[in-house]
Amino acid sequence: MKLQQGAKALPIGAMLALVLRLGAAADAPATPADTDSDHRLARNGVVVQFSAQPVEKPGAGVMEGDIADVRFKISDEASGQPMRGVVPGAWMDMAFHIQGQAGSDQKSCKDKVALYLKGAVGMRPMLDLNSYFVVLMNNDASISVVDPLVTMAGVTSTFATTLLKRPGADWARHDNSRRLFVSMPKAGEVAVIETDNFKVTGNVAAGKDPMRVVLQPDQRYLWVGNNAAEAKDSGATAIDTASLKPAGFIATGAGHHEFAFTADSRYAFVSNRNDGTVSVIDVARRTKVKDIRTGTMPLALDYSALSRRLYVADGKEGVVTVIDTEKLAVASRVAAKPGLGPLKVTPDGRFALVVNTAENRVHVLDTASDTLVQEVPIKAQPYQITFSKTFAFVRALGSERVSMINLSTLGKGKTATVQSFAAGETAPNLAGNLVIADSVAAAANEGTVFVVNPADGTTYYYMEGMNSPSSNYRVYGSNPRAVTVVDRSLKEVEPGVYAGRVRIPVSGKYDVAFMLDSPKLLHCFAMDAKANPSIARTTDPLLVEFDERSRHVTAGGALALRFKLLDPATRQVKAGIKDARVMYFLAPGRGRSEAPVKEVGKGVYEVQMQLEQPGAYYVYVGVPSMELAYGKLPFFTLMAAPPATARSAAGGKG
């Protein structure tokens, strides 16, 4: 992965500005007088109340495996008024990881948080409630996850790589359950990925040739478009997001399928490209109500909650059909020009933007009057639209430039303001096969977008108002085709109440580190998570402990890395293991190498590694005879510095 120099002060938002100001010089340790309980802090004129409740059973107490709402209620101590618009930070980790020795828990908490803020490799909390992850769909059967806050010698970090059965085509985020659904047409399935650890936890049968995947507004069902060749298999599959099982299949018609929904999730609308119709589905019954003819080739559709109407773009006839979703009938037809493609309604429901690839323009339809009010020229075959809060980002097949239409300049009698920036130097159409998932994603609550250029295999980080992207990221060995953002940051859900949703990974005592910039506060609340009797207990047959003295080394030669293999029950060393091996690579995935391991003492093992290049390395241990593949045991990270700087790096280890 490569990050250009301009991204060294990567502006991840107000949280990072807070970090730069606060740093390790945080507030003084709390005293008993400051804290009324494990869940309340009163200091510097501010009262912070912490709570964690399971989403499904509020008040029952948090257990491992639960999805929990973590809340911080912040108020002014004197007046009791909620403090709005502040920027808190929070991390959760097992208490024994943070606290250290008795009597020094707050100091240890502060020191650990300082490491989190620095973005040190290997120094991450179990749960981070401040940041987001950038998720990339690659051209092969894999997904790459990038953590913009973690750095390795000034370079952003690959957080995880998720392997799929077959290459993905589209995806949808289920924010309530913290899952990502990925369609795999060649597998006939949808992969279910937990976004807490980015591991595939299941693959759900999704009919023949599953392509487009969309969640209805209440996220009760995931809808999958089946682009099957035979009419009886072409339509929509509904997947129950609670049970993760198919809930029904509805044959709707031939061709590719796109989806839209009424705001109350009562009706689903499914386009049938080859049949020239839109099917209306009763969601509760998962049955087709009727087919509405919309033209020769319906390519895209979207719903406006403001007008309560559905807008369907026909690529061949160049007409937008307006459907009254209460009467389930055509209300009007708006003539544009042939060549219409993607259609999307602005976040406020006020306008529908329709790409015309053939005419190199974007038509703007006013949903209040159902008339075309503007035409925005976009060069080189525009083919995708993605919204942020303030802009519509338009990709073009024949140009590396991304056009930005200012949403505030849309409307009758106005001239739309358009800016653009270059995402690389190569046009996307040179990449060959493209996926239907978006290649632009906006970061939550920020004027920030990520743009994938599938032709050069690079993802670009762009801030609104800049002339060009400030950084870029490349996945070595894979080419990304689409991008999305998984947000984990705290949100103000009520006046003065800041909340996030997390899945509790294990039982035990947690420290919940809380930080506020103004006034400066740093405090660790306590939380207990009970063991969940319904979770099957599985224990790996080994533990691994690496020699920490090898954390900082010199590049350009060999390293004899030692580690112990232990019995997890007794923590006694395990001697005589003959088939242990080590895989290591330079972050984010370059130069993967395997090496044999030899036992040099009772339960002490050694591997010879060649670290030719400086940088951050990941080290994994595997033992095939115990069914321990690489990744089952905790990995080790080390920094190989150039010879001239190795001494100073080691001296700053701290």
Protein Blocks (a to p, Z undefined) as FASTA:
>chain_A
ZZdfklmmccebjklmmmmmnmmmlcddddfklpmbfkbcceehiacddddddfklghka
paehiacddddddddfklopacehiacddddddfklmnmpghilmmmmmmmmmmmmnopg
hiacfbdckbccdddddfblcdddddfkbceehiacdfbdcddfbdcfbdcddfknopac
dddfknopacdddfklopafbdcdebjhifbdcddfklmaccdddfbfblklgccddddf
klopafbdcdfbgcjddddddfklmaccdddfknopacdddfklopafbdcdfbjbdfbd
cddfklopacdddfklopacdddfklopafbdcdfbehiacddddfklmaccdddfknop
addddfklopafbdcddehhiabdcddfkbccdddfkbcbdcdddfklgcehiacddddd
dehjbdfklnopadfbdfbdcdehiacdcdddfknopacdddehiabdfbdcddehiacf
bdcdddfbdcdfbghiacdddddfbgcddddddddfbdcddddddddddddfkbccdddf
bdcdddfklmpccehiacddddddddfklopacehiakbccdddddfkgoiacdddddfb
ehiacdddddfbgcddddddddfknopaehjaccdddddddfklmmmmmmmnZZ
